[in-house]
Amino acid sequence: MPAKPYAPSHIGSVASTFTSMRIAGAVKDNLVTLVCEELDRLVPSMEAATLDNDAERKTLDDAQRTRLNYNRTRELMIDRIEHVESVGSAAVQGGIEHLEKFLARIIRHCEEAATRDRVSTIKPRHLEIALHSMGKGNSPDADDEEQHEEQGIEEQG
């Protein structure tokens, strides 16, 4: 038995995030058809790309990119919730997108630090520099400075 298509109200809710205009019911119905037709085009190409990458693979994958694992991210989010009972699919997808952007930002800063050192490998010192430049950690030099400042205060006080 084939899967039920999206509900027009759901497609309408998602589509409404891309516009400030209201969307007519007939348009929502047509959007359901259009999205399902796009899946008809998308899935076979994703399937072919998945098998091109790994002929033994049994699960459809996005061959264009590697994403954070959905189930692991969901479990990690569940471990951290305090005021609600569960984590919805949209929250997991939003969390994955946020974490991937965060990771990309860290790596971009690390890459800049490694480039300044004229090396082609991101090393722990580059991560420290990146985190410091992002305001998320201390650079080794800052730690040394803080220790010297603390020693100076202790000697004076």
C-alpha positions in Angstrom: 0.0 0.0 0.0 1.6 3.3 -1.0 2.2 6.0 1.5 -0.4 8.7 1.9 0.6 12.1 0.3 1.2 15.1 2.5 -1.9 16.8 3.9 -2.6 20.1 2.1 -2.7 21.9 5.5 0.8 20.6 6.3 2.2 21.7 2.9 0.5 25.0 3.4 2.1 25.5 6.8 5.5 24.7 5.4 5.0 26.9 2.3 3.7 29.8 4.5 7.2 30.1 6.0 8.4 31.2 2.6 5.9 34.0 2.1 3.9 36.6 4.0 0.9 36.1 1.7 -2.0 33.8 2.4 -2.1 30.6 0.3 -5.5 29.5 -1.2 -6.7 26.0 -0.5 -6.6 25.0 -4.2 -2.9 26.2 -4.3 -2.2 24.0 -1.3 -3.8 21.0 -3.1 -1.7 21.7 -6.2 1.5 22.1 -4.1 0.9 18.6 -2.7 0.8 17.2 -6.2 3.9 19.2 -7.3 5.9 18.1 -4.2 5.0 14.5 -4.8 6.0 14.8 -8.5 9.3 16.3 -7.4 9.8 13.3 -5.2 9.1 11.1 -8.3 12.1 12.8 -10.0 14.3 13.1 -6.9 14.2 9.6 -5.4 15.4 7.7 -8.4 18.3 10.0 -8.9 19.2 9.8 -5.2 18.9 6.0 -5.4 21.2 5.9 -8.4 23.7 8.1 -6.7 23.6 6.1 -3.5 24.3 2.9 -5.4 27.0 4.5 -7.4 28.8 5.4 -4.1 28.2 2.0 -2.5 26.7 -0.8 -4.7 25.9 -2.9 -1.5 24.0 -0.2 0.3 20.4 -1.0 1.2 19.4 2.4 2.5 18.7 5.5 0.4 21.3 8.2 1.2 22.1 11.7 0.1 25.2 11.2 -2.0 25.8 15.0 -2.3 26.5 15.4 1.4 27.1 13.7 4.7 24.7 14.8 7.4 24.7 14.4 11.2 22.8 11.2 12.1 19.1 11.8 12.6 18.5 9.2 15.3 21.7 10.0 17.3 20.8 13.8 17.2 17.3 13.0 18.3 18.5 10.9 21.2 21.0 13.6 22.2 18.2 16.2 22.1 15.9 14.0 24.2 18.7 13.7 26.8 18.8 17.5 27.1 15.1 18.4 27.2 13.7 19.5 30.6 10.3 21.1 30.1 8.7 19.1 27.3 8.2 15.3 27.0 9.5 14.6 23.5 11.3 15.9 20.4 9.5 16.3 17.1 10.9 15.6 13.7 11.0 19.3 12.8 13.0 20.0 15.9 15.5 17.3 15.1 15.9 18.6 11.5 16.2 22.1 12.8 18.8 20.9 15.3 20.8 19.1 12.7 20.8 22.2 10.5 21.9 24.4 13.4 24.7 22.0 14.4 25.9 21.6 10.9 26.1 25.4 10.5 27.9 25.6 13.9 30.4 22.9 12.8 30.9 24.6 9.4 31.7 27.9 11.2 34.2 26.2 13.5 35.9 24.5 10.6 36.0 27.7 8.6 37.8 29.4 11.5 40.1 26.4 11.9 40.9 26.5 8.2 41.8 30.2 8.4 44.2 29.5 11.3 45.8 26.6 9.5 46.2 28.7 6.4 47.9 31.4 8.4 50.3 28.7 9.6 50.8 27.7 6.0 49.9 24.0 6.8 47.3 21.8 5.2 46.1 20.0 8.3 43.8 21.4 10.9 45.6 20.7 14.2 44.4 21.1 17.9 46.1 24.5 18.1 44.0 25.7 15.1 40.9 24.6 16.9 41.9 26.5 20.0 42.6 29.6 18.0 39.2 29.2 16.2 37.3 28.7 19.5 39.1 31.8 20.9 38.2 33.9 17.9 34.6 32.8 18.2 34.5 33.6 21.9 34.0 30.0 22.8 37.4 29.2 24.5 40.7 30.5 25.6 43.8 30.5 23.4 46.9 29.0 25.1 48.4 32.5 25.3 45.4 33.8 27.1 45.6 30.9 29.6 49.3 31.8 30.3 48.4 35.5 30.6 45.6 34.7 33.1 48.0 32.5 35.1 50.5 35.4 35.2 47.9 37.9 36.2 46.6 35.6 39.0 50.2 35.1 40.2 50.7 38.8 40.2 47.6 39.4 42.2 48.6 36.7 44.7 52.1 38.2 45.1 50.7 41.7 45.6 47.8 40.7 47.8 
